[in-house]
């Protein structure tokens, strides 16, 4: 797996873990906010990966 893919998966994973941590330590709103980053990070990774393949 290329390094860029690993970085995007790591960023999404850290965002998910941070979201779970925030949510279950009582900061529900921030936990939900950080959780919304996960699909955005993964979508950005897909966009960059497909863009490199086409151009």
N, C-alpha and C positions, 0 to 999 in steps of 0.2 A: 504494500500500500504506500503510495507516495506520501511524502512528508506533509504536504499541504492538506491532504485528506485527514491525516492523523491530527493535525492542529485543529481543524474544524470540529472533528469528533471530540477532541479533548476540551475545547471551549464549550461545546454544547453539553458535554457531561458535567463539567464544572458548574455551568449555569444551572443545570438540573439539580445537582447536589446542593448548591447554594440556595436554591429556591426551596427545596425540601427542608433544609436546616432553618431558614428564616421562618417558614410557615409553622413548623412544629416547635419553634422556640417562642412563639407568640406574636411575631410580626407578620400577620397574615397578608396585609396589603403589599408589603415589599416582597414577600414570598411569591405571591401571584405575579407581581410585576416582573421579577427576575425570571420566573417560569415562562413568561411570554417571550423571552429572548431565545429560548431553545429552537423553536421552528424557524425563527429569523436567521439564526446562525447557520442552521443546516441548509436553508434555502440559499443563503449567500454562498455557501460552499458549493452547492450544486450549480449555481449560476456561473461561478468562476471556473469550475471544472468543465462545464459544457462550452463556455466561451473559449477556453484554451483549445478545446478539441476542434472547434469550427474555424478559428482564426489563426 
